[in-house]
Amino acid sequence: MRKATVAIVGRPNVGKSTLFNKIVGSRVSIVDDTPGVTRDRIYMDAEWLTRHFTLIDTGGIEPKADDTILAGMRLQAEIAIERADCVILMTCIHDGLTAADADVAAMLQKAGKPTVLAVNKVDHGGQPPMDFYEFYNLGLGDPIAISSTHGLGVGDLLDAVFEKIPPELLENTVEEDDALRVAIVGKPNAGKSSLVNKILGENRVIVSNVAGTTRDAIDTTFEKDGQKYVLVDTAGMRKRGKVDEGIERYSVIRSLAAVDNCDVCVIVVDAKEGISEQDSKIAGYAHECGKASIIAINKWDLIEKDTNTMKQFREKVYQELGFMLYAPQIYISALTGQRIDKLFELIGYVHNQHTMRIKTGMLNDVLNEATMKVQPPSDKGKRLKIYYMTQASACPPTFVVFVNNKELMHFSYLRYLENQIRGVFGLEGTPVRFIVRERQNKDSGKE
C-alpha cells in the first residue's frame, strides 16, 4: 500500500520550507529545473511518532508580476488537490489574513480536500494574539498556531493532519522485498498508460490521447513467471500555458517520487518527438539517484524507416542523454505490442545488473590489467598509485578505490576504469559510482 501524502501550500515567505525541513529533520530544497541536473528534492519521506508519510513542499514561487502570485498559488493548490491526502495551508500571523489566503482556501474547499490551517510565526506559547482569530474566517475549522522556526505547535499540527488521513495509509506498509518496482515515466502522451495496459494484458489504467489523463501515480501489482512486480504509471507532466517558467518543476513531482521509490525506471520517449527537455530532466534525476534505467522509444511503428533509421535515432538519443550511455534503448509499440516481451526481459536483466556484486579478487584482476594498459596519471613529478579496489555496495554498484593521493585521480581516469569494468562485467542499465580514498603509505608517490 502507498504511503499517505501531505502537501504544504501557501504564499511565498510564510515559512513553508522551514516547516518542511523541521518535519523531515534535514535541510531540503527544491528540484533544479536544469536538464540532467538534480540538486535537491521538493518532497521527502517523513516519520512522526511511528507514522510514515510523504511530505511535499510546494514553495519556491517568486512573483514576477502582480497576478503571478495568485497564479502560483493556484498551481500549488492544483498539485495538492491531485496528489495529497491532506493539505496544510500555511498563513502568517504577521501578514494577517490576505485575499490570496482566502483564494487558495476557497479552492481547497471546492475540491473537498481535507485541509488543516496553520498560522505561522506565532513565536511564543500560551494565548495567541487577537489577530490569530481572524483566520477562522477562512472556513477551514480551528486554525493551529505554530512557529516553524522554533518547532512550536508542530506536533499539534501533525496530530490534526493525521486525524484527516485514513489510518491504514499511515502504517509502515512497505512493499515486499521480492516485489520488483518498475516506474513508467515520461512526458504526457508518450504512451505510458498504453504500455502498462499492454504489459498487463488488460485495461487496468484509463487510456486517452489527451495529455495528462493520468492524474496520479497508480500502482499495479501482478506476478509473472514467479516474480512479483509493481508497475507505477506516473501522471503526465502537463504544461498549462505560460504561467511561469518554473511550472515544470512542480508538474514533475509525481514522476520524481516514482523514480525515487522504484527499482527500475523505464523512460518512455515518443519516437515522433524525440528526446525532450522533460525527458532529460527525468533521466537526469534517475541517474543522480543511481537507478537502473531503460530508454523505451515508443510509437516506433509510426516512424518511416530505412536501413539506418534505428542507428541514427539511437545515436541522437545518446547524444541528448550523454550522461546515460549505459542505459539500453529498446524500440517498442505499446499499441501493437512490438517488443513488449523483450522489454519485460530487459527489466529483469538491468535489475540483475544493478544488484550485481563483484568479488574483490576479480575486480583487482581487471584493475591490474587496466593500469598496465594505461598508466595512472601523474602531476608535478608525482604519480597516482592505485593499491586496490573493492565493491562497497550495490544498487548502484559502488566501488572504493584506495590510492596514494586522491588529488592525482583525474575524473577521466575514473571514467577509463569504469569502461574497463563494464567491458568485463557488463553492468548494463545501471550507473556506477566510485569513492576514492587515500591509504597511508611511506611511498610519497614520487616517480
C-alpha positions as CSV (number, residue, x, y, z in Angstrom):
1,M,0.0,0.0,0.0
2,R,1.2,3.5,-0.8
3,K,2.1,6.0,1.9
4,A,0.0,8.9,2.8
5,T,1.0,12.2,1.2
6,V,0.8,15.6,2.8
7,A,1.3,18.8,0.9
8,I,2.2,22.2,2.3
9,V,0.8,25.2,0.4
10,G,0.7,28.9,0.9
11,R,2.1,32.3,-0.2
12,P,5.8,32.9,-0.5
13,N,7.7,33.7,2.7
14,V,5.1,32.3,5.1
15,G,7.6,29.6,6.3
16,K,6.6,26.5,4.2
17,S,10.1,25.3,3.6
18,T,11.1,25.9,7.2
19,L,8.2,23.7,8.3
20,F,9.1,21.1,5.7
21,N,12.7,21.0,6.9
22,K,11.6,20.9,10.6
23,I,9.3,17.8,9.9
24,V,11.7,15.8,7.8
25,G,14.6,16.7,10.1
26,S,17.0,18.0,7.4
27,R,17.5,20.9,5.2
28,V,15.9,20.1,1.8
29,S,15.1,22.5,-1.0
30,I,13.6,22.1,-4.5
31,V,14.4,20.2,-7.7
32,D,16.6,22.2,-10.0
33,D,15.0,22.6,-13.4
34,T,18.2,22.3,-15.5
35,P,18.1,19.3,-17.7
36,G,20.2,16.4,-16.4
37,V,21.0,18.1,-13.1
38,T,19.2,17.4,-9.8
39,R,20.3,19.3,-6.7
40,D,17.7,18.8,-4.1
41,R,14.2,17.5,-3.7
42,I,10.9,19.1,-3.2
43,Y,9.4,16.1,-1.4
44,M,10.7,13.6,1.1
45,D,9.6,10.6,3.2
46,A,8.9,11.6,6.8
47,E,8.1,9.9,10.1
48,W,6.3,11.3,13.1
49,L,5.5,9.2,16.2
50,T,5.9,5.9,14.1
51,R,3.6,7.3,11.4
52,H,5.1,7.2,7.9
53,F,4.1,9.6,5.2
54,T,5.5,11.6,2.2
55,L,5.7,15.4,2.6
56,I,5.6,17.8,-0.3
57,D,6.9,21.4,-0.1
58,T,5.2,23.5,-2.8
59,G,7.3,26.6,-2.1
60,G,9.8,28.4,-4.3
61,I,7.4,30.5,-6.4
62,E,8.7,34.1,-6.8
63,P,6.2,36.5,-8.2
64,K,7.3,38.4,-11.4
65,A,4.1,40.4,-11.8
66,D,1.0,41.4,-9.9
67,D,-1.0,38.4,-10.9
68,T,1.8,35.8,-10.7
69,I,1.4,35.3,-7.0
70,L,-2.2,34.2,-7.4
71,A,-1.3,32.0,-10.5
72,G,1.4,30.4,-8.4
73,M,-0.9,29.7,-5.5
74,R,-3.4,28.1,-7.9
75,L,-0.7,25.9,-9.3
76,Q,0.3,24.8,-5.9
77,A,-3.3,24.1,-4.9
78,E,-3.9,22.1,-8.0
79,I,-0.9,19.9,-7.2
80,A,-2.1,19.4,-3.7
81,I,-5.6,18.6,-4.9
82,E,-4.3,16.0,-7.3
83,R,-1.7,14.3,-5.1
84,A,-2.2,14.9,-1.4
85,D,-4.4,13.0,1.1
86,C,-4.3,16.1,3.3
87,V,-3.2,19.7,2.7
88,I,-1.6,22.1,5.2
89,L,-2.5,25.7,4.3
90,M,0.2,27.9,5.7
91,T,-0.6,31.5,6.6
92,C,1.4,34.1,8.6
93,I,0.3,36.0,11.7
94,H,2.5,39.0,10.8
95,D,0.7,39.5,7.5
96,G,-2.8,38.8,8.8
97,L,-5.5,37.2,6.6
98,T,-4.9,38.2,3.0
99,A,-7.0,37.9,-0.2
100,A,-4.5,35.3,-1.5
101,D,-5.0,33.2,1.6
102,A,-8.8,33.3,1.0
103,D,-8.4,32.4,-2.7
104,V,-6.5,29.2,-2.1
105,A,-8.7,28.2,0.9
106,A,-11.7,28.5,-1.4
107,M,-10.1,26.3,-4.0
108,L,-9.4,23.6,-1.4
109,Q,-12.9,23.8,0.0
110,K,-14.4,23.5,-3.5
111,A,-12.3,20.4,-4.1
112,G,-13.4,18.8,-0.8
113,K,-9.7,18.2,0.0
114,P,-9.0,17.6,3.7
115,T,-7.2,20.7,4.9
116,V,-5.5,21.8,8.1
117,L,-4.9,25.6,8.6
118,A,-1.6,26.6,10.1
119,V,-0.9,30.1,11.3
120,N,2.8,30.5,11.3
121,K,5.3,32.8,13.2
122,V,3.4,32.7,16.5
123,D,6.7,32.6,18.3
124,H,5.5,32.1,21.9
125,G,3.3,29.7,23.7
126,G,0.2,30.5,25.7
127,Q,-2.7,32.5,24.4
128,P,-2.3,33.5,20.7
129,P,-2.7,37.2,19.8
130,M,-6.1,38.6,18.8
131,D,-5.1,38.7,15.1
132,F,-5.0,34.9,15.2
133,Y,-8.8,34.6,15.4
134,E,-9.4,36.3,12.1
135,F,-8.2,33.2,10.3
136,Y,-11.4,31.4,11.4
137,N,-13.0,33.5,8.5
138,L,-11.3,31.1,6.0
139,G,-13.9,28.4,7.0
140,L,-11.3,25.7,7.4
141,G,-12.0,24.9,11.1
142,D,-9.8,25.7,14.0
143,P,-6.5,27.2,13.0
144,I,-3.4,25.9,14.7
145,A,-0.7,28.4,15.9
146,I,2.8,27.3,15.1
147,S,6.3,28.5,14.8
148,S,8.1,26.6,12.0
149,T,11.4,28.1,13.1
150,H,11.2,27.0,16.7
151,G,9.0,24.0,16.2
152,L,6.3,25.2,18.4
153,G,2.9,23.7,17.7
154,V,4.2,21.3,15.0
155,G,3.2,18.2,16.9
156,D,-0.4,19.6,17.3
157,L,-0.4,20.4,13.6
158,L,0.6,16.9,12.6
159,D,-1.9,15.3,15.0
160,A,-4.6,17.3,13.3
161,V,-3.3,16.2,9.9
162,F,-3.3,12.5,10.9
163,E,-6.9,12.8,12.1
164,K,-7.9,13.6,8.5
165,I,-6.0,10.7,6.8
166,P,-7.2,7.1,6.7
167,P,-5.2,5.2,9.4
168,E,-4.1,2.4,7.0
169,L,-2.2,5.0,4.9
170,L,-0.1,5.9,8.0
171,E,1.0,2.4,8.8
172,N,4.6,1.4,8.0
173,T,3.4,-0.6,4.9
174,V,6.4,-1.3,2.7
175,E,6.3,-3.4,-0.4
176,E,7.5,-6.9,0.0
177,D,11.2,-7.3,-0.6
178,D,10.7,-9.7,-3.5
179,A,8.4,-7.3,-5.4
180,L,10.3,-5.5,-8.2
181,R,9.1,-1.9,-8.5
182,V,9.1,-0.5,-12.1
183,A,8.4,3.1,-12.7
184,I,6.9,4.0,-16.1
185,V,7.9,7.7,-16.6
186,G,7.9,10.2,-19.4
187,K,6.2,13.3,-20.7
188,P,2.5,13.4,-21.4
189,N,1.0,11.4,-24.2
190,A,4.2,9.3,-24.7
191,G,2.2,6.2,-24.3
192,K,2.9,5.3,-20.6
193,S,-0.6,4.1,-19.7
194,S,-0.9,2.1,-23.0
195,L,2.4,0.4,-22.2
196,V,1.2,-0.6,-18.7
197,N,-2.0,-1.9,-20.2
198,K,-0.1,-3.9,-22.8
199,I,2.2,-5.4,-20.2
200,L,-0.7,-6.4,-18.0
201,G,-2.8,-7.6,-20.9
202,E,-5.8,-5.7,-19.8
203,N,-7.0,-2.1,-19.4
204,R,-6.0,-1.6,-15.8
205,V,-5.3,2.1,-16.5
206,I,-7.6,4.5,-18.4
207,V,-6.0,5.4,-21.7
208,S,-6.7,8.6,-23.6
209,N,-4.9,10.6,-26.3
210,V,-5.4,13.7,-24.3
211,A,-2.1,14.6,-22.5
212,G,-2.4,14.4,-18.7
213,T,-5.2,11.9,-18.4
214,T,-3.4,10.0,-15.6
215,R,-3.8,12.4,-12.7
216,D,-1.8,10.5,-10.1
217,A,0.8,7.7,-9.8
218,I,-1.1,4.4,-10.0
219,D,0.5,1.2,-8.5
220,T,-0.5,-2.1,-10.1
221,T,0.8,-5.3,-8.5
222,F,0.9,-8.6,-10.5
223,E,3.0,-11.7,-10.8
224,K,4.8,-13.2,-13.9
225,D,6.8,-16.4,-14.0
226,G,7.0,-16.5,-10.2
227,Q,8.3,-12.9,-9.9
228,K,6.2,-10.2,-8.2
229,Y,6.1,-6.8,-9.9
230,V,4.7,-3.4,-9.0
231,L,4.2,-1.2,-12.1
232,V,3.9,2.5,-11.3
233,D,2.2,4.5,-14.1
234,T,3.0,8.1,-13.4
235,A,0.9,11.2,-14.2
236,G,2.0,13.0,-17.3
237,M,3.8,16.3,-17.0
238,R,1.4,18.9,-18.2
239,K,2.1,22.3,-19.4
240,R,-0.6,24.8,-18.7
241,G,0.1,27.9,-20.7
242,K,2.9,30.3,-19.8
243,V,2.0,30.8,-16.1
244,D,5.6,30.7,-15.0
245,E,9.0,29.3,-16.2
246,G,9.1,27.1,-13.1
247,I,5.8,25.4,-13.8
248,E,7.6,22.1,-14.9
249,R,9.4,21.7,-11.6
250,Y,6.0,21.3,-9.9
251,S,4.5,19.1,-12.6
252,V,7.3,16.5,-12.3
253,I,6.8,15.9,-8.6
254,R,4.9,12.6,-9.1
255,S,7.4,11.3,-11.7
256,L,10.3,12.1,-9.4
257,A,8.6,10.4,-6.5
258,A,8.0,7.3,-8.6
259,V,11.7,7.3,-9.7
260,D,12.8,7.7,-6.1
261,N,10.9,4.6,-4.9
262,C,11.5,2.3,-7.9
263,D,14.0,-0.5,-8.7
264,V,13.9,0.0,-12.4
265,C,13.0,3.2,-14.3
266,V,11.5,2.9,-17.8
267,I,11.8,6.2,-19.5
268,V,9.2,6.3,-22.3
269,V,10.1,8.5,-25.2
270,D,7.7,9.5,-28.1
271,A,9.5,8.4,-31.3
272,K,7.8,11.1,-33.2
273,E,9.1,13.8,-31.0
274,G,12.4,12.5,-29.8
275,I,14.1,13.4,-26.5
276,S,12.5,16.5,-24.9
277,E,13.7,18.7,-22.1
278,Q,11.3,17.0,-19.7
279,D,12.7,13.6,-20.8
280,S,16.2,14.9,-19.9
281,K,15.0,16.0,-16.5
282,I,13.6,12.7,-15.5
283,A,16.6,10.8,-17.0
284,G,19.0,13.1,-15.1
285,Y,17.1,12.5,-11.9
286,A,17.1,8.7,-12.3
287,H,20.9,8.9,-13.0
288,E,21.6,11.1,-9.9
289,C,19.5,8.7,-7.8
290,G,21.5,5.7,-9.1
291,K,18.5,3.9,-10.6
292,A,18.6,1.1,-13.1
293,S,17.1,2.6,-16.3
294,I,15.8,1.7,-19.7
295,I,15.0,4.1,-22.5
296,A,11.9,2.8,-24.3
297,I,11.3,4.5,-27.6
298,N,7.6,4.2,-28.1
299,K,5.4,4.5,-31.2
300,W,8.2,3.1,-33.3
301,D,5.5,1.6,-35.6
302,L,4.6,5.1,-36.7
303,I,8.1,6.0,-38.0
304,E,9.0,5.7,-41.6
305,K,12.2,3.7,-41.7
306,D,15.2,2.7,-43.9
307,T,18.2,0.6,-43.0
308,N,19.8,3.4,-40.9
309,T,16.8,4.8,-39.2
310,M,17.2,3.0,-35.8
311,K,21.0,3.5,-35.8
312,Q,20.6,7.3,-36.4
313,F,17.9,7.6,-33.8
314,R,19.9,5.6,-31.3
315,E,22.9,7.9,-31.7
316,K,20.8,11.0,-31.4
317,V,19.2,9.8,-28.1
318,Y,22.7,9.1,-26.6
319,Q,23.8,12.5,-27.8
320,E,20.9,14.1,-25.9
321,L,21.4,11.9,-22.9
322,G,25.2,11.7,-22.8
323,F,25.2,11.0,-19.0
324,M,23.2,7.8,-19.6
325,L,25.2,5.9,-22.2
326,Y,24.9,2.8,-20.0
327,A,21.1,2.6,-20.4
328,P,19.9,0.2,-23.1
329,Q,17.4,1.5,-25.7
330,I,14.5,-0.6,-26.9
331,Y,12.2,0.4,-29.7
332,I,8.6,-0.6,-29.0
333,S,5.0,0.0,-29.8
334,A,2.6,-0.1,-26.9
335,L,-0.2,-0.1,-29.4
336,T,0.8,-3.2,-31.4
337,G,2.8,-4.9,-28.7
338,Q,6.0,-4.8,-30.7
339,R,9.0,-5.9,-28.5
340,I,6.9,-5.6,-25.3
341,D,8.0,-9.1,-24.2
342,K,11.6,-8.2,-24.8
343,L,11.1,-5.0,-22.7
344,F,10.0,-7.2,-19.8
345,E,13.1,-9.4,-20.2
346,L,15.2,-6.2,-20.2
347,I,13.6,-5.0,-17.0
348,G,14.8,-8.2,-15.2
349,Y,18.2,-8.0,-16.8
350,V,19.0,-4.4,-15.8
351,H,17.8,-5.1,-12.3
352,N,20.2,-8.0,-12.0
353,Q,23.0,-5.8,-13.3
354,H,22.0,-3.1,-10.8
355,T,22.2,-5.5,-7.9
356,M,25.4,-7.2,-9.1
357,R,28.3,-7.8,-6.6
358,I,31.8,-8.5,-7.9
359,K,34.4,-10.3,-5.8
360,T,37.4,-8.2,-4.8
361,G,39.8,-10.6,-6.4
362,M,38.1,-10.5,-9.8
363,L,37.8,-6.7,-9.6
364,N,41.5,-6.3,-8.9
365,D,42.4,-8.5,-11.8
366,V,40.6,-6.1,-14.0
367,L,42.3,-3.2,-12.2
368,N,45.8,-4.6,-12.7
369,E,45.2,-5.2,-16.4
370,A,43.8,-1.7,-16.8
371,T,46.7,0.0,-15.2
372,M,49.1,-2.0,-17.3
373,K,47.4,-0.8,-20.5
374,V,47.1,2.8,-19.5
375,Q,49.4,4.1,-16.7
376,P,47.7,6.2,-14.0
377,P,48.2,9.9,-14.4
378,S,51.0,12.0,-12.8
379,D,51.3,15.6,-11.9
380,K,54.4,17.6,-10.9
381,G,56.6,14.6,-10.5
382,K,54.1,12.6,-8.5
383,R,52.3,9.6,-10.0
384,L,49.0,8.2,-8.9
385,K,49.3,4.7,-7.4
386,I,46.2,2.6,-7.1
387,Y,46.7,-0.1,-4.4
388,Y,43.4,-2.0,-4.8
389,M,39.7,-1.7,-5.4
390,T,36.7,-3.3,-3.7
391,Q,32.9,-3.1,-4.1
392,A,31.3,-1.3,-1.2
393,S,27.6,-1.7,-2.2
394,A,25.2,-2.4,-5.0
395,C,22.1,-0.6,-6.2
396,P,24.0,1.1,-7.9
397,P,27.4,-0.8,-7.9
398,T,29.7,1.4,-5.9
399,F,33.5,0.8,-5.8
400,V,36.0,2.1,-3.3
401,V,39.4,2.8,-4.9
402,F,42.4,3.1,-2.5
403,V,45.2,5.4,-3.8
404,N,48.3,7.2,-2.5
405,N,47.0,10.6,-3.3
406,K,43.4,11.1,-4.4
407,E,44.1,14.6,-5.8
408,L,46.0,12.8,-8.6
409,M,42.9,10.8,-9.6
410,H,41.6,12.6,-12.6
411,F,37.9,12.1,-13.5
412,S,38.9,10.9,-17.0
413,Y,41.0,8.0,-15.5
414,L,38.0,7.0,-13.3
415,R,35.9,7.0,-16.5
416,Y,38.6,4.8,-18.1
417,L,38.4,2.4,-15.1
418,E,34.6,2.4,-15.3
419,N,34.8,1.4,-19.0
420,Q,37.2,-1.4,-18.3
421,I,34.9,-2.8,-15.5
422,R,31.9,-2.5,-17.7
423,G,33.8,-4.2,-20.5
424,V,34.3,-7.3,-18.4
425,F,31.2,-7.4,-16.1
426,G,28.6,-5.6,-18.2
427,L,26.7,-3.5,-15.6
428,E,24.3,-2.5,-18.4
429,G,21.4,-0.3,-17.4
430,T,23.0,0.9,-14.2
431,P,25.1,3.8,-13.2
432,V,28.4,3.1,-11.5
433,R,29.8,5.1,-8.5
434,F,33.4,5.5,-7.3
435,I,34.7,6.5,-4.0
436,V,38.4,7.4,-3.9
437,R,40.2,7.1,-0.6
438,E,43.8,7.7,0.4
439,R,45.7,4.9,2.1
440,Q,48.6,5.9,4.3
441,N,51.9,4.7,2.7
442,K,55.5,5.6,3.1
443,D,55.8,6.0,-0.6
444,S,55.1,9.7,-1.3
445,G,54.2,9.0,-4.9
446,K,57.3,10.3,-6.5
447,E,58.5,8.7,-9.6
